Amino acid sequence: MLLVLDVGNTNIVLGVYEGEKLRASWRLSTQMTRTVDEFALTLRGLLEDSPIRRGQLDAAIVSSVVPPLDAMLRAGLEKFLGAPPMFIGPGLKTGVSVRYEPPSDVGADRIVNAVAAIERYGAPVVVVDFGTATTFDVISEKREYLGGIITPGLGIASEALFARTARLPRVEIKAPEKLVGSTTVGSIQSGLYYGYLGLVDGILGRLKKEMGAKVRIVATGGLSELLARDSQHIQEVAPDLTLDGLRRIWEKNRPEKRSREAVGKKA
């Protein structure tokens, strides 16, 4: 079985694949002070509450946008599995041509999402990832990663409103019962939800005009299901898109496959 980890600024999302099937998944908060031993103990605790046993895990692959955590993750996973994990980075086969300058500036999760979206939905495709930041990633019909758009995430907008005002409370992010709020909480929720939905659909509308009608729009990330409900342009919601992309990249680059290819070239 394969352990996949998507390490973001707010959360670490983990999953275990048996072949193409996602057998289990978890979401942890991203903690900069977590030690190697603490991380290994956390993994052990997650598995104890699942039908998966530690000995069934063969390998791990990691997508990380938090470089200060990489050394801890690498050491923790090697201690837990007895083998070094694979990290998304230069040199791995993805099947996607990157037209970004410089290519190394593209977040690992964005390339992973692109791989999964192309193979699941075809190209051209736009992936909207609702994370700490909301990213729009654009892939051409030729499977080229053209670039994207980055905006502050909805959670950041909500926290900024609370932090920078004296009387407005922190509210739950959800679809409001009605457009015009009759309470302060309802008014904030309406502004956050419909204001952000307007931002998302405004960008997607422009992208569709530029790319043509046949482009697919795929949403992923923590708030994807919430915002897709009223979006005029989001066609697919794939909460597991990043995990699936990690699995697909592992299959393209797993050590035994690389070894066979190397032997074939020498022969």
Backbone as numpy.savetxt, mean C-alpha at the origin, in Angstrom:
# Nx Ny Nz CAx CAy CAz Cx Cy Cz
5.02 -21.11 2.96 4.19 -19.91 2.96 5.06 -18.66 2.96
4.52 -17.60 2.41 5.26 -16.35 2.25 4.67 -15.28 3.17
5.55 -14.62 3.94 5.16 -13.50 4.78 5.45 -12.22 4.01
4.45 -11.35 3.86 4.62 -10.08 3.14 4.35 -8.94 4.11
5.15 -7.88 3.99 5.02 -6.73 4.89 5.04 -5.44 4.08
4.04 -4.61 4.28 3.96 -3.28 3.68 4.15 -2.27 4.81
5.32 -1.64 4.87 5.68 -0.75 5.97 5.43 0.69 5.56
4.41 1.30 6.17 4.08 2.69 5.87 4.38 3.60 7.04
4.13 4.88 6.86 4.43 5.85 7.91 3.50 5.73 9.11
2.30 5.23 8.90 1.33 5.10 9.99 1.16 3.66 10.44
1.10 2.74 9.48 0.84 1.33 9.79 1.80 0.40 9.07
2.00 -0.77 9.67 2.65 -1.89 9.00 1.57 -2.94 8.76
1.34 -3.27 7.49 0.34 -4.28 7.15 1.08 -5.55 6.77
0.70 -6.65 7.40 1.34 -7.94 7.18 0.33 -8.93 6.63
0.82 -9.86 5.84 -0.04 -10.92 5.33 0.75 -12.19 5.13
0.05 -13.32 5.11 0.68 -14.62 4.84 -0.04 -15.24 3.65
0.75 -15.58 2.63 0.20 -16.21 1.43 0.60 -17.68 1.37
-0.37 -18.49 1.01 -0.12 -19.88 0.65 -0.45 -19.98 -0.83
0.58 -20.00 -1.67 0.35 -19.87 -3.10 -0.23 -18.49 -3.39
-1.37 -18.45 -4.06 -2.01 -17.19 -4.39 -3.07 -16.77 -3.36
-3.26 -17.60 -2.35 -4.31 -17.34 -1.38 -3.77 -16.60 -0.16
-4.41 -15.49 0.20 -4.06 -14.74 1.41 -4.72 -15.44 2.59
-3.91 -16.09 3.40 -4.43 -16.88 4.51 -4.72 -16.05 5.75
-3.96 -14.98 5.98 -4.17 -14.15 7.18 -3.55 -12.79 6.92
-4.06 -11.77 7.61 -3.46 -10.44 7.51 -3.67 -9.69 8.81
-2.76 -8.76 9.09 -2.81 -7.98 10.31 -2.35 -6.54 10.02
-2.69 -5.64 10.91 -2.27 -4.25 10.80 -1.69 -3.80 12.14
-0.43 -3.36 12.12 0.24 -2.85 13.31 0.52 -1.36 13.16
0.63 -0.65 14.27 1.06 0.74 14.19 2.57 0.78 13.92
3.00 1.76 13.16 4.42 1.92 12.87 5.08 2.60 14.06
5.96 1.89 14.72 6.65 2.42 15.91 8.14 2.48 15.66
8.68 3.68 15.73 10.09 3.88 15.42 11.01 3.29 16.50
10.48 3.08 17.70 11.32 2.63 18.81 11.26 1.12 19.03
10.53 0.40 18.19 10.41 -1.04 18.37 11.76 -1.72 18.11
12.16 -2.62 19.01 13.44 -3.31 18.87 13.29 -4.60 18.08
14.42 -5.20 17.72 14.42 -6.47 17.00 13.68 -7.54 17.81
13.97 -7.63 19.10 13.32 -8.64 19.94 11.83 -8.38 20.06
11.44 -7.11 20.21 10.02 -6.78 20.31 9.28 -7.14 19.02
9.92 -6.88 17.89 9.28 -7.19 16.61 9.11 -8.70 16.44
10.14 -9.47 16.80 10.05 -10.92 16.70 8.95 -11.47 17.62
8.85 -10.90 18.83 7.80 -11.33 19.76 6.41 -10.97 19.23
6.30 -9.82 18.59 5.02 -9.42 18.01 4.60 -10.39 16.92
5.52 -10.77 16.05 5.21 -11.75 15.01 4.77 -13.07 15.60
5.46 -13.50 16.64 5.11 -14.76 17.29 3.69 -14.70 17.87
3.36 -13.57 18.49 2.03 -13.41 19.06 0.94 -13.41 18.00
1.19 -12.79 16.86 0.20 -12.77 15.78 -0.07 -14.19 15.28
0.98 -14.96 15.11 0.82 -16.32 14.60 0.13 -17.23 15.59
0.36 -17.00 16.88 -0.26 -17.85 17.90 -1.78 -17.73 17.88
-2.29 -16.57 17.43 -3.74 -16.37 17.36 -4.29 -16.67 15.97
-3.52 -17.38 15.16 -3.95 -17.72 13.81 -3.72 -19.21 13.58
-4.26 -19.75 12.48 -4.04 -21.18 12.19 -2.66 -21.45 11.59
-1.86 -20.41 11.41 -0.55 -20.56 10.77 0.52 -20.76 11.83
1.39 -21.71 11.60 2.49 -21.97 12.51 3.79 -21.39 11.95
4.65 -21.02 12.88 5.91 -20.37 12.49 6.71 -21.21 11.51
6.74 -22.51 11.71 7.52 -23.39 10.85 7.00 -23.48 9.43
5.76 -23.01 9.19 5.21 -23.04 7.85 5.71 -21.88 6.98
6.29 -20.87 7.60 6.76 -19.70 6.86 8.13 -19.99 6.26
8.23 -19.81 4.96 9.48 -20.11 4.25 10.31 -18.86 3.97
9.65 -17.72 3.76 10.37 -16.53 3.31 9.54 -15.29 3.60
10.17 -14.12 3.42 9.48 -12.84 3.64 9.94 -11.83 2.60
9.03 -10.94 2.23 9.34 -9.83 1.34 8.75 -8.56 1.93
9.50 -7.46 1.83 9.14 -6.22 2.52 9.12 -5.05 1.54
8.09 -4.24 1.62 8.03 -2.94 0.96 8.03 -1.89 2.07
9.03 -1.02 2.08 9.16 -0.05 3.17 9.38 1.36 2.64
8.64 2.32 3.22 8.87 3.73 2.93 9.38 4.44 4.18
9.85 3.65 5.15 10.37 4.19 6.41 11.80 3.66 6.59
12.78 4.24 5.90 14.15 3.71 5.94 14.74 3.50 7.33
14.44 4.36 8.34 15.03 4.11 9.67 14.62 2.77 10.29
13.53 2.18 9.80 13.08 0.89 10.34 13.66 -0.31 9.60
14.30 -0.08 8.47 14.70 -1.21 7.61 15.67 -2.16 8.30
16.66 -1.62 8.99 17.65 -2.48 9.64 17.00 -3.35 10.71
16.09 -2.76 11.50 15.40 -3.53 12.53 14.53 -4.62 11.90
13.83 -4.27 10.83 12.97 -5.25 10.17 13.79 -6.38 9.56
14.89 -6.03 8.95 15.74 -7.04 8.34 16.26 -8.03 9.39
16.77 -7.48 10.51 17.30 -8.32 11.58 16.20 -9.12 12.26
15.05 -8.48 12.50 13.95 -9.16 13.17 13.39 -10.29 12.35
13.23 -10.09 11.05 12.70 -11.15 10.20 13.70 -12.29 10.02
14.98 -11.94 9.92 15.98 -13.00 9.79 16.05 -13.84 11.07
15.90 -13.17 12.22 15.89 -13.90 13.50 14.66 -14.80 13.60
13.54 -14.31 13.11 12.28 -15.04 13.24 12.20 -16.20 12.25
12.67 -15.97 11.00 12.53 -16.97 9.95 13.78 -17.83 9.74
14.91 -17.30 10.20 16.16 -18.01 9.95 16.71 -17.79 8.56
16.18 -16.79 7.84 16.65 -16.47 6.49 16.41 -14.97 6.25
17.29 -14.31 5.50 17.11 -12.87 5.26 15.89 -12.58 4.39
15.15 -11.52 4.68 14.00 -11.16 3.86 14.43 -10.48 2.57
13.55 -10.45 1.60 13.76 -9.70 0.37 13.13 -8.32 0.54
13.84 -7.27 0.17 13.31 -5.91 0.22 13.08 -5.39 -1.19
11.97 -4.68 -1.39 11.72 -4.06 -2.69 12.75 -2.96 -2.92
13.42 -3.01 -4.06 14.45 -2.03 -4.36 15.03 -2.27 -5.73
16.03 -1.49 -6.11 16.66 -1.64 -7.42 17.20 -3.05 -7.62
17.08 -3.53 -8.86 17.61 -4.84 -9.19 16.57 -5.95 -9.23
15.40 -5.72 -8.64 14.35 -6.73 -8.68 13.56 -6.64 -9.99
13.11 -7.78 -10.47 12.26 -7.80 -11.65 10.83 -7.44 -11.25
10.24 -6.50 -11.97 8.85 -6.11 -11.70 7.96 -6.20 -12.93
8.55 -6.11 -14.12 7.75 -6.06 -15.33 7.22 -4.68 -15.64
7.63 -3.68 -14.85 7.17 -2.30 -15.04 8.36 -1.41 -15.36
8.27 -0.63 -16.44 9.31 0.35 -16.76 9.01 1.64 -16.02
10.00 2.16 -15.30 9.79 3.37 -14.49 10.28 4.58 -15.26
9.39 5.53 -15.53 9.71 6.77 -16.24 9.68 7.96 -15.28
10.24 7.75 -14.12 10.27 8.76 -13.05 11.71 9.22 -12.89
11.90 10.49 -12.51 13.27 11.01 -12.37 13.52 11.52 -10.95
14.51 10.95 -10.24 15.17 9.68 -10.56 14.27 8.52 -10.18
14.43 7.36 -10.80 13.57 6.21 -10.49 13.60 5.82 -9.02
14.73 6.04 -8.36 14.86 5.65 -6.95 13.96 6.47 -6.03
13.43 7.59 -6.52 12.54 8.42 -5.70 11.13 7.87 -5.58
10.79 6.90 -6.40 9.44 6.33 -6.33 9.34 5.43 -5.11
8.34 5.64 -4.27 8.15 4.80 -3.09 7.97 3.34 -3.47
8.56 2.46 -2.68 8.49 1.02 -2.97 7.04 0.56 -3.08
6.17 1.07 -2.22 4.78 0.64 -2.24 4.08 1.02 -3.54
4.52 2.12 -4.16 3.87 2.58 -5.38 4.20 1.66 -6.55
5.44 1.18 -6.60 5.80 0.21 -7.64 5.08 -1.11 -7.40
5.01 -1.52 -6.15 4.31 -2.77 -5.81 2.84 -2.69 -6.22
2.19 -1.57 -5.93 0.80 -1.38 -6.33 0.65 -1.44 -7.85
1.60 -0.81 -8.54 1.54 -0.80 -10.01 1.61 -2.22 -10.57
2.50 -3.03 -10.03 2.64 -4.42 -10.49 1.32 -5.17 -10.32
0.74 -5.07 -9.13 -0.50 -5.80 -8.86 -1.65 -5.29 -9.73
-1.75 -3.97 -9.89 -2.85 -3.40 -10.66 -2.78 -3.81 -12.12
-1.58 -3.78 -12.71 -1.43 -4.17 -14.11 -1.84 -5.62 -14.30
-1.37 -6.50 -13.42 -1.61 -7.93 -13.61 -3.04 -8.33 -13.28
-3.71 -7.54 -12.43 -5.10 -7.85 -12.07 -6.12 -7.16 -12.98
-5.81 -5.93 -13.42 -6.81 -5.14 -14.13 -6.37 -4.70 -15.52
-5.11 -4.94 -15.87 -4.63 -4.51 -17.17 -4.14 -3.07 -17.15
-3.71 -2.59 -18.31 -3.21 -1.23 -18.44 -3.84 -0.59 -19.68
-4.05 0.73 -19.63 -3.60 1.71 -18.63 -4.43 1.63 -17.35
-3.82 2.04 -16.26 -4.50 1.99 -14.98 -3.97 3.09 -14.07
-4.84 3.60 -13.22 -4.47 4.57 -12.19 -4.77 3.94 -10.84
-3.80 3.97 -9.94 -3.98 3.44 -8.59 -4.05 4.60 -7.61
-5.12 4.66 -6.84 -5.26 5.66 -5.78 -5.07 4.95 -4.45
-4.02 5.33 -3.73 -3.71 4.67 -2.46 -3.96 5.65 -1.32
-4.99 5.35 -0.51 -5.38 6.21 0.60 -4.59 5.82 1.84
-3.42 6.41 2.01 -2.59 6.15 3.17 -2.36 7.43 3.96
-1.21 7.52 4.64 -0.87 8.76 5.33 -0.90 9.92 4.36
-0.29 9.71 3.20 -0.51 10.57 2.03 -1.40 9.81 1.07
-2.15 10.53 0.25 -2.91 9.89 -0.82 -2.12 10.05 -2.09
-1.83 8.92 -2.74 -1.04 8.96 -3.97 -1.86 8.46 -5.15
-1.63 9.08 -6.28 -2.26 8.69 -7.55 -1.11 8.23 -8.46
-1.08 6.96 -8.82 -0.01 6.42 -9.64 -0.55 6.07 -11.02
0.16 6.54 -12.04 -0.32 6.46 -13.41 0.55 5.49 -14.21
-0.08 4.46 -14.77 0.62 3.45 -15.56 0.03 3.45 -16.97
0.90 3.54 -17.96 0.46 3.65 -19.35 0.05 2.29 -19.91
-0.49 2.34 -21.13 -0.89 1.11 -21.82 0.31 0.21 -22.09
1.51 0.79 -22.15 2.74 0.03 -22.38 3.36 -0.48 -21.08
2.60 -0.42 -19.98 3.06 -0.88 -18.66 4.22 -0.03 -18.14
4.19 1.25 -18.47 5.21 2.18 -17.99 4.66 2.96 -16.80
5.47 3.03 -15.72 5.10 3.87 -14.59 5.47 5.30 -14.96
4.47 6.13 -15.27 4.72 7.47 -15.78 4.99 8.48 -14.68
4.44 8.25 -13.52 4.58 9.19 -12.41 3.28 9.24 -11.63
3.08 10.32 -10.91 1.87 10.39 -10.10 1.62 11.73 -9.49
0.74 11.72 -8.53 0.30 12.92 -7.81 0.27 12.55 -6.33
0.76 13.43 -5.48 0.78 13.18 -4.03 0.05 14.30 -3.32
-0.88 13.94 -2.45 -1.60 14.93 -1.65 -1.59 14.49 -0.18
-1.77 15.42 0.75 -1.91 15.01 2.16 -3.10 14.08 2.32
-2.96 13.08 3.14 -4.05 12.14 3.37 -5.19 12.77 4.16
-6.34 12.10 4.13 -7.51 12.61 4.84 -7.27 12.67 6.34
-6.53 11.71 6.88 -6.20 11.74 8.31 -5.37 12.95 8.67
-4.42 13.32 7.82 -3.60 14.51 8.05 -4.47 15.76 8.06
-5.40 15.84 7.11 -6.29 17.00 7.04 -7.13 17.12 8.30
-7.64 15.99 8.78 -8.45 15.99 9.99 -7.64 16.43 11.20
-6.42 15.88 11.34 -5.58 16.24 12.48 -5.15 17.69 12.43
-4.87 18.21 11.25 -4.47 19.61 11.11 -5.60 20.54 11.53
-6.82 20.20 11.17 -7.98 21.02 11.55 -8.14 21.06 13.06
-7.97 19.90 13.70 -8.09 19.82 15.15 -6.96 20.58 15.84
-5.74 20.41 15.33 -4.56 20.99 15.97 -4.49 22.51 15.82
-5.02 23.03 14.72 -4.84 24.46 14.43 -6.06 25.31 14.78
-7.06 24.73 15.42 -8.24 25.49 15.83 -8.48 25.31 17.33
-9.05 26.32 17.95 -9.22 26.28 19.40 -10.48 25.54 19.84
-11.52 25.56 19.02 -12.80 25.03 19.48 -13.32 23.85 18.66
-12.64 23.48 17.60 -13.14 22.37 16.79 -12.60 21.04 17.31
-13.46 20.06 17.52 -13.02 18.79 18.11 -12.44 17.84 17.07
-11.70 16.85 17.53 -11.28 15.74 16.67 -12.51 14.85 16.44
-12.74 14.44 15.21 -13.94 13.67 14.88 -13.56 12.36 14.19
-14.47 11.43 14.22 -14.31 10.18 13.47 -14.48 10.47 11.99
-13.60 9.90 11.18 -13.72 10.10 9.74 -14.71 9.08 9.19
-15.84 9.58 8.73 -16.85 8.69 8.15 -17.78 9.50 7.26
-18.58 8.80 6.47 -19.55 9.48 5.62 -20.63 10.09 6.50
-20.92 11.38 6.35 -21.93 12.01 7.20 -23.34 11.57 6.82
-24.26 11.76 7.74 -25.64 11.38 7.47 -26.29 12.30 6.45
-25.84 13.55 6.38 -26.39 14.49 5.40 -25.32 15.49 5.03
-25.51 16.17 3.92 -24.51 17.10 3.41 -24.34 18.30 4.33
-25.43 18.91 4.72 -25.38 20.11 5.56 -25.44 19.68 7.02
-24.36 19.84 7.75 -24.32 19.42 9.14 -25.11 20.33 10.05
-25.87 19.74 10.97 -26.63 20.52 11.94 -25.96 20.55 13.31
-24.78 19.92 13.40 -23.95 19.97 14.60 -22.51 20.26 14.15
-21.67 20.65 15.12 -20.27 20.91 14.77 -19.60 19.65 14.26
-19.83 18.52 14.95 -19.23 17.26 14.51 -19.70 16.90 13.11
-21.00 16.99 12.87 -21.56 16.68 11.56 -21.02 17.60 10.47
-20.85 18.87 10.81 -20.33 19.83 9.83 -18.90 19.51 9.45
-18.08 19.13 10.44 -16.69 18.78 10.16 -16.62 17.50 9.33
-17.43 16.51 9.72 -17.41 15.25 8.98 -17.83 15.47 7.52
-18.82 16.31 7.31 -19.25 16.60 5.94 -18.16 17.30 5.15
-17.51 18.26 5.79 -16.44 18.98 5.11 -15.27 18.09 4.76
-14.88 17.23 5.71 -13.77 16.32 5.46 -14.11 15.31 4.36
-15.27 14.70 4.48 -15.64 13.63 3.55 -15.87 14.17 2.14
-16.79 15.13 2.01 -17.12 15.62 0.68 -16.02 16.52 0.11
-15.33 17.22 0.98 -14.20 18.01 0.51 -13.12 17.13 -0.07
-12.79 16.03 0.63 -11.74 15.14 0.14 -12.21 14.36 -1.08
-13.47 13.98 -1.08 -14.02 13.29 -2.24 -13.95 14.17 -3.48
-14.20 15.48 -3.28 -14.09 16.41 -4.40 -12.67 16.51 -4.91
-11.70 16.50 -3.99 -10.29 16.52 -4.39 -9.97 15.27 -5.23
-10.36 14.11 -4.71 -10.04 12.85 -5.40 -10.70 12.79 -6.77
-11.99 13.08 -6.84 -12.68 12.99 -8.12 -12.23 14.08 -9.09
-11.84 15.24 -8.55 -11.34 16.29 -9.42 -10.05 15.85 -10.12
-9.15 15.25 -9.38 -7.89 14.77 -9.96 -8.15 13.62 -10.93
-9.00 12.67 -10.52 -9.27 11.52 -11.37 -9.96 11.93 -12.67
-10.85 12.91 -12.59 -11.51 13.39 -13.80 -10.51 13.96 -14.80
-9.55 14.71 -14.31 -8.51 15.26 -15.19 -7.63 14.15 -15.77
-7.30 13.15 -14.94 -6.48 12.05 -15.43 -7.21 11.25 -16.51
-8.51 11.04 -16.36 -9.26 10.30 -17.36 -9.31 11.05 -18.69
-9.44 12.39 -18.63 -9.42 13.18 -19.85 -8.08 13.06 -20.56
-7.01 13.01 -19.78 -5.66 12.95 -20.35 -5.33 11.56 -20.88
-5.82 10.51 -20.20 -5.42 9.14 -20.55 -6.43 8.41 -21.42
-7.64 8.89 -21.49 -8.65 8.23 -22.30 -9.63 7.43 -21.47
-10.76 7.12 -22.07 -11.87 6.51 -21.34 -11.59 5.09 -20.87
-10.67 4.38 -21.52 -10.49 2.97 -21.16 -9.57 2.75 -19.96
-9.03 3.81 -19.37 -8.18 3.66 -18.19 -9.01 3.14 -17.02
-8.46 2.18 -16.27 -9.12 1.66 -15.08 -8.66 2.45 -13.87
-9.58 2.69 -12.93 -9.26 3.42 -11.70 -9.43 2.46 -10.53
-8.33 2.19 -9.82 -8.31 1.22 -8.73 -7.94 1.92 -7.44
-8.68 1.68 -6.37 -8.41 2.29 -5.07 -7.95 1.24 -4.07
-7.00 1.62 -3.24 -6.53 0.75 -2.17 -6.20 1.62 -0.96
-5.81 0.99 0.16 -5.49 1.75 1.36 -6.64 1.76 2.34
-6.36 2.26 3.53 -7.29 2.17 4.65 -8.66 2.79 4.44
-8.74 3.89 3.70 -10.01 4.59 3.51 -10.60 4.36 2.12
-10.06 3.40 1.39 -10.50 3.22 0.00 -11.98 2.81 -0.10
-12.40 1.89 0.74 -13.80 1.43 0.67 -14.77 2.54 1.05
-14.38 3.37 2.03 -15.24 4.47 2.46 -15.43 5.48 1.33
-14.35 5.94 0.73 -14.44 7.01 -0.27 -14.91 6.52 -1.63
-14.72 5.23 -1.91 -15.17 4.71 -3.21 -16.69 4.70 -3.34
-17.38 4.68 -2.20 -18.84 4.59 -2.24 -19.47 5.71 -3.06
-18.96 6.92 -2.90 -19.56 8.08 -3.56 -18.69 8.66 -4.66
-17.59 8.00 -4.97 -16.72 8.50 -6.04 -17.37 8.28 -7.40
-17.19 9.23 -8.29 -17.72 9.11 -9.64 -16.77 8.35 -10.57
-15.53 8.13 -10.12 -14.54 7.58 -11.03 -13.89 6.28 -10.57
-13.86 5.99 -9.28 -13.23 4.76 -8.80 -14.07 3.56 -9.23
-13.43 2.63 -9.93 -14.14 1.47 -10.46 -13.89 0.19 -9.67
-12.71 0.08 -9.08 -12.34 -1.13 -8.35 -11.78 -0.75 -6.98
-12.12 -1.53 -5.97 -11.54 -1.36 -4.64 -10.80 -2.64 -4.30
-9.50 -2.51 -4.00 -8.67 -3.69 -3.72 -7.86 -3.45 -2.46
-8.45 -3.71 -1.28 -7.74 -3.45 -0.02 -6.41 -4.19 0.09
-6.30 -5.35 -0.56 -5.10 -6.17 -0.45 -4.14 -5.95 -1.62
-4.27 -4.87 -2.36 -3.49 -4.68 -3.59 -1.99 -4.71 -3.32
-1.53 -4.02 -2.28 -0.10 -3.96 -2.01 0.43 -5.32 -1.59
-0.31 -6.02 -0.75 0.12 -7.36 -0.34 0.20 -8.29 -1.55
-0.78 -8.20 -2.43 -0.79 -9.04 -3.63 0.38 -8.68 -4.53
0.71 -7.39 -4.63 1.86 -6.99 -5.44 3.16 -7.53 -4.89
3.29 -7.54 -3.57 4.48 -8.12 -2.96 4.61 -9.60 -3.29
3.50 -10.32 -3.22 3.54 -11.74 -3.58 3.96 -11.93 -5.03
3.43 -11.12 -5.91 3.74 -11.26 -7.33 5.22 -10.95 -7.61
5.77 -9.94 -6.94 7.18 -9.61 -7.14 8.06 -10.72 -6.56
7.65 -11.29 -5.43 8.41 -12.42 -4.88 8.46 -13.56 -5.90
7.34 -13.87 -6.52 7.30 -14.97 -7.50 8.24 -14.70 -8.67
8.39 -13.45 -9.06 9.28 -13.10 -10.16 10.75 -13.17 -9.76
11.03 -13.08 -8.45 12.42 -12.93 -8.00 12.85 -13.95 -6.96
12.05 -14.95 -6.66 12.40 -15.88 -5.59 13.73 -16.55 -5.89
14.52 -16.79 -4.87 15.90 -17.25 -5.06 16.04 -18.48 -5.94
15.17 -19.48 -5.77 15.31 -20.70 -6.57 15.08 -20.43 -8.04
14.18 -19.44 -8.35 13.93 -19.08 -9.74 15.13 -18.38 -10.34
15.73 -17.47 -9.54 16.93 -16.78 -10.01 18.06 -17.76 -10.28
18.20 -18.77 -9.41 19.25 -19.76 -9.57 19.07 -20.55 -10.84
17.85 -20.96 -11.14 17.57 -21.71 -12.36 17.86 -20.87 -13.61
17.49 -19.57 -13.57 17.74 -18.68 -14.69 19.23 -18.50 -14.92
19.98 -18.39 -13.83 21.44 -18.21 -13.95 22.08 -19.44 -14.58
21.64 -20.62 -14.17 22.15 -21.87 -14.73 21.84 -21.94 -16.22
20.61 -21.53 -16.57 20.19 -21.56 -17.96 21.05 -20.64 -18.83
21.41 -19.48 -18.32 22.23 -18.55 -19.09 23.64 -19.10 -19.30
24.20 -19.75 -18.24 25.54 -20.31 -18.36 25.57 -21.45 -19.37
24.47 -22.25 -19.36 24.42 -23.36 -20.30 24.32 -22.88 -21.74
